[in-house]
Amino acid sequence: MKRHLYRTIAGLAIACCVTAYSHAPAQAGEVEVLHFWASSSEAGAVARLKATLRAQGHTWKDFAVADGGGGLAVVLLGSRVKSGNPPTAAQIKGVAIQEWARTGKLSSIDGVARAEKWDDILPPIVSDIMKYNGQYVAVPLNVHRVNWLWVNAAVLRKANAKVPTTWSEFFEVAEAMRRIGVIPVAYSGRSWLDMGTFESVALGVGGPDFYRKAFLELDPAVLGGPEMEKTLETYKRIKQYTDGGASGRDWIVATDMLNRGAAGMMIMGDWAKAEMVGAGKRPDVDVLCVPTPGSGGAYSFDIDSFVMFHVNEQNRQAQSDLARAVMSKDFQQAFNLTKGSIPVRLDVKMDQFDECARRSRQDFRNGAKRGLLLPSLAHGMAQPAHTVAAMWEVILQFWNQDRMTAREAANRLVKAVKAETPTSHAR
């Protein structure tokens, strides 16, 4: 029934969205969009965007690359742009937006942004990411919270344990789950997932100021300091509560383990929530949601966004309509109900969203006011991809090599970052 209700609500939301944009444009064009959403929930979210544009008379052309935004998507996009045939838009986010903007290949959508008053409905830390030289070149679709801890409620009850709020409590709960024969932590051992767990541990162990200095400023004294050692030790301790199949495991498989009760806890962003709902699980009832231990009101975020490339005159209106549609209240609601994330607009009502999403929105609002919104390192929001990759290599080595100490790993982090940013440690 919950699953049916969820689909009904999402369907009604997109119906309203399509109706709101059902007028035919003065000049129909083609919208070709590069994206790398491949899961069932992600495909559903993309379908809502397609419906919105088609309702306006435009033709949608999919340019889907199912590699999680990795190397293949980058290579294909670069080839298309170099040949003078870029897509209308591409799923690019974070620091990469600025990198692409510096090439001069992106189209300004500042006219749409000013007309729709985006500066009034987006937190400055978000709007700044979407701009280059003061003009919008990208449009945000959503906000994912990275520092979530998910707990299977039935497993927690069986283990006679309580939801952990500190790392000490986390490991106590993990022990209790192991005693009843359940894998304590569903772990996904892929680069961005490893780093997502690591940054969530860092936020909980060291706090927001530590996170900023280490991951945004790349301060060598902090990267190699005692708080980083403690972070690394806490992160490595999680390994003993995972299973042998964690290496290389996809996040969808890990989420299924949690849903079935084969595992008791999972550290993962809220994109996993859509898979939970798809499996008939009720967020914050069957699967509980809390910030990762120690992270409290801090909010590590990942924002999906589209950058806009220079296109011919015929398709400029379609491109503007795409930007306008993505930021509309109706689409923001419909898309995020399906995706598991929350609207990036601060004025979208949350009454149709589940309790986890409403809690996320409240923390997002509070974080915006208190300066506790922190761009995710793992998802390219804080640093360029090459810097993140260099750091991940160290984290992976530390995870896999029992003889490597936290002190040695911290020193290697400093060296890895220095090699990537030889002139300055500032972002």
Secondary structure as the mmCIF struct_conf table of DSSP 4:
data_model
#
loop_
_struct_conf.conf_type_id
_struct_conf.id
_struct_conf.beg_label_comp_id
_struct_conf.beg_label_asym_id
_struct_conf.beg_label_seq_id
_struct_conf.end_label_comp_id
_struct_conf.end_label_asym_id
_struct_conf.end_label_seq_id
HELX_RH_AL_P HELX_RH_AL_P1 LYS A 2 ALA A 20
TURN_TY1_P TURN_TY1_P1 TYR A 21 TYR A 21
BEND BEND1 HIS A 23 HIS A 23
HELX_LH_PP_P HELX_LH_PP_P1 ALA A 24 PRO A 25
BEND BEND2 ALA A 26 GLN A 27
STRN STRN1 GLU A 30 HIS A 35
BEND BEND3 SER A 39 SER A 39
HELX_RH_AL_P HELX_RH_AL_P2 SER A 40 ALA A 55
TURN_TY1_P TURN_TY1_P2 GLN A 56 GLY A 57
HELX_LH_PP_P HELX_LH_PP_P2 HIS A 58 HIS A 58
STRN STRN2 THR A 59 ALA A 64
BEND BEND4 ASP A 67 ASP A 67
TURN_TY1_P TURN_TY1_P3 GLY A 68 GLY A 69
HELX_RH_AL_P HELX_RH_AL_P3 GLY A 71 LYS A 82
TURN_TY1_P TURN_TY1_P4 SER A 83 GLY A 84
BEND BEND5 THR A 88 THR A 88
STRN STRN3 ALA A 89 GLN A 91
TURN_TY1_P TURN_TY1_P5 GLY A 94 GLY A 94
HELX_RH_AL_P HELX_RH_AL_P4 VAL A 95 ALA A 101
TURN_TY1_P TURN_TY1_P6 ARG A 102 GLY A 104
STRN STRN4 LEU A 106 LEU A 106
HELX_LH_PP_P HELX_LH_PP_P3 SER A 107 SER A 108
HELX_RH_AL_P HELX_RH_AL_P5 ASP A 110 GLU A 116
TURN_TY1_P TURN_TY1_P7 LYS A 117 LYS A 117
HELX_RH_AL_P HELX_RH_AL_P6 TRP A 118 ILE A 121
BEND BEND6 LEU A 122 LEU A 122
HELX_RH_AL_P HELX_RH_AL_P7 PRO A 124 ILE A 129
TURN_TY1_P TURN_TY1_P8 MET A 130 MET A 130
STRN STRN5 LYS A 131 TYR A 132
TURN_TY1_P TURN_TY1_P9 ASN A 133 GLY A 134
STRN STRN6 GLN A 135 TYR A 136
STRN STRN7 ALA A 138 PRO A 140
STRN STRN8 VAL A 143 VAL A 143
STRN STRN9 HIS A 144 ARG A 145
BEND BEND7 VAL A 146 VAL A 146
STRN STRN10 TRP A 148 ASN A 152
HELX_RH_AL_P HELX_RH_AL_P8 ALA A 153 LYS A 158
TURN_TY1_P TURN_TY1_P10 ALA A 159 ASN A 160
BEND BEND8 THR A 166 THR A 166
HELX_RH_AL_P HELX_RH_AL_P9 TRP A 167 ARG A 179
TURN_TY1_P TURN_TY1_P11 ILE A 180 GLY A 181
STRN STRN11 ILE A 183 VAL A 185
STRN STRN12 GLY A 189 GLY A 189
BEND BEND9 ARG A 190 ARG A 190
HELX_RH_AL_P HELX_RH_AL_P10 SER A 191 TYR A 211
HELX_RH_PI_P HELX_RH_PI_P1 ARG A 212 LEU A 216
BEND BEND10 GLU A 217 GLU A 217
HELX_RH_AL_P HELX_RH_AL_P11 PRO A 220 LEU A 223
TURN_TY1_P TURN_TY1_P12 GLY A 224 GLY A 224
BEND BEND11 GLY A 225 GLY A 225
HELX_RH_AL_P HELX_RH_AL_P12 PRO A 226 ILE A 238
HELX_RH_3T_P HELX_RH_3T_P1 LYS A 239 TYR A 241
BEND BEND12 THR A 242 THR A 242
TURN_TY1_P TURN_TY1_P13 GLY A 244 GLY A 245
STRN STRN13 SER A 247 SER A 247
TURN_TY1_P TURN_TY1_P14 GLY A 248 GLY A 248
HELX_RH_AL_P HELX_RH_AL_P13 TRP A 251 ARG A 260
TURN_TY1_P TURN_TY1_P15 GLY A 261 GLY A 261
BEND BEND13 ALA A 262 ALA A 262
STRN STRN14 ALA A 263 ILE A 267
TURN_TY1_P TURN_TY1_P16 ASP A 270 ASP A 270
HELX_RH_AL_P HELX_RH_AL_P14 TRP A 271 GLY A 278
TURN_TY1_P TURN_TY1_P17 ALA A 279 GLY A 280
HELX_LH_PP_P HELX_LH_PP_P4 LYS A 281 ARG A 282
STRN STRN15 PRO A 283 PRO A 283
TURN_TY1_P TURN_TY1_P18 ASP A 284 ASP A 286
STRN STRN16 VAL A 287 PRO A 291
HELX_LH_PP_P HELX_LH_PP_P5 THR A 292 THR A 292
TURN_TY1_P TURN_TY1_P19 PRO A 293 GLY A 294
TURN_TY1_P TURN_TY1_P20 GLY A 296 GLY A 297
STRN STRN17 TYR A 299 ASP A 302
STRN STRN18 SER A 305 MET A 308
STRN STRN19 PHE A 309 PHE A 309
HELX_RH_AL_P HELX_RH_AL_P15 GLU A 313 VAL A 326
TURN_TY1_P TURN_TY1_P21 MET A 327 MET A 327
BEND BEND14 SER A 328 SER A 328
HELX_RH_AL_P HELX_RH_AL_P16 LYS A 329 LYS A 339
BEND BEND15 GLY A 340 SER A 341
STRN STRN20 ILE A 342 ILE A 342
BEND BEND16 VAL A 344 ARG A 345
TURN_TY1_P TURN_TY1_P22 LEU A 346 ASP A 347
BEND BEND17 VAL A 348 VAL A 348
TURN_TY1_P TURN_TY1_P23 ASP A 351 GLN A 352
BEND BEND18 PHE A 353 PHE A 353
HELX_RH_AL_P HELX_RH_AL_P17 GLU A 355 ARG A 370
TURN_TY1_P TURN_TY1_P24 GLY A 371 GLY A 371
STRN STRN21 LEU A 373 PRO A 375
TURN_TY1_P TURN_TY1_P25 LEU A 377 GLY A 380
BEND BEND19 MET A 381 GLN A 383
HELX_RH_AL_P HELX_RH_AL_P18 ALA A 385 ASN A 400
TURN_TY1_P TURN_TY1_P26 ASP A 402 ARG A 403
HELX_RH_AL_P HELX_RH_AL_P19 ALA A 406 GLU A 420
BEND BEND20 PRO A 422 THR A 423
BEND BEND21 HIS A 425 HIS A 425
#
